[in-house]
């Protein structure tokens, strides 16, 4: 089930300074609502409260709404005034996706039609647990990372290309399949990666952390940074799973490559470098203190953590804290000695520009001839009016009370 704290998201809005309209995404149902009302209540211009009042309204009234309602109006006290199911006021957009046929960089990657994925659980925004039967009839559990909103199209395109370009490695969770709408148009809707039935090191605070896992983490980061010239850029306990496998030993798994980039290329940021990520990750693993990870990247100073005399141990370890810190310090020092020149730091890009969606009908001219144009999205009722394809993302609620 999606964490209630992450179920709703204010996806923009507009104001005339008397009335506000806020568009709120319900990630559980994967649909948008419009919350409208006086600016004095919704306060869309207040950066500290942007969207919060609108989200509170949706939480309060959701269980009272008919399934077709998509627009809610409230008064200056937040009390319900009216609702609408009028298709002309539908805030939902039809998102148009690039076709795999137009993507030479990922040709040959296995695919799966979205209709063949069976939902098992909902993990978070655009992330579900699913299963499917492969060509041999074997049921596989996977994590499905979808793109139900336009902002996610680029992230999924990026992650597909990054993962597909990486060689197999025992410490990296690989790409499983590209998810498409059907095998004819092959619109790229997302990706799947193998599901690992274990908690992340962030979620399992009782898990004993081992020196061997730290060695594997620094080794796989070296592999990415030095051999492949790739930066993960989101090294954190929430993206690491540590497995106890008698046959294969203690196995660390690093995942979530939607922020990864070729070093020195578009998407790369020095302030997100993986050395810093490992430093803050080990500190959080040992101390269970994620305050440094929660700071904006520009404010994270690894020297502050490295120079702390004492790291309070709040997790069980298989060695003493000084042994883990010694390995970290030696690795950081070695990496600094190996720092490449500016020219050497620039690597070939692994992610080409995302292909434009194939043209869709945007209008009918005075002669009754369809006008085609390549659009990232359009209002859903217009897409249907002109006979364009519309990917259906909406689904029934998995919970009845979003405040729980």
Secondary structure as UniProt FT lines:
FT   HELIX           4..6
FT   STRAND          8..15
FT   STRAND          19..26
FT   TURN            27..30
FT   STRAND          31..38
FT   HELIX           39..42
FT   TURN            44..45
FT   TURN            47..51
FT   HELIX           52..61
FT   HELIX           62..64
FT   TURN            67..68
FT   STRAND          71..74
FT   TURN            76..77
FT   STRAND          80..84
FT   HELIX           87..89
FT   STRAND          93..95
FT   HELIX           100..102
FT   HELIX           104..106
FT   TURN            107..108
FT   STRAND          111..113
FT   HELIX           114..116
FT   STRAND          118..124
FT   TURN            125..126
FT   STRAND          127..133
FT   TURN            135..136
FT   STRAND          139..146
FT   HELIX           150..165
FT   TURN            170..171
FT   STRAND          175..180
FT   TURN            183..185
FT   STRAND          187..194
FT   TURN            201..203
FT   TURN            205..206
FT   HELIX           211..222
FT   HELIX           223..227
FT   STRAND          230..231
FT   HELIX           237..239
FT   STRAND          240..245
FT   TURN            246..248
FT   STRAND          249..254
FT   TURN            258..259
FT   STRAND          261..262
FT   TURN            263..264
FT   TURN            266..267
FT   HELIX           270..272
FT   HELIX           274..287
FT   TURN            291..294
FT   HELIX           297..299
FT   HELIX           302..306
FT   HELIX           321..337
FT   HELIX           342..345
FT   STRAND          360..364
FT   TURN            366..367
FT   STRAND          370..373
FT   STRAND          377..379
FT   HELIX           380..385
FT   TURN            386..387
FT   TURN            402..403
//
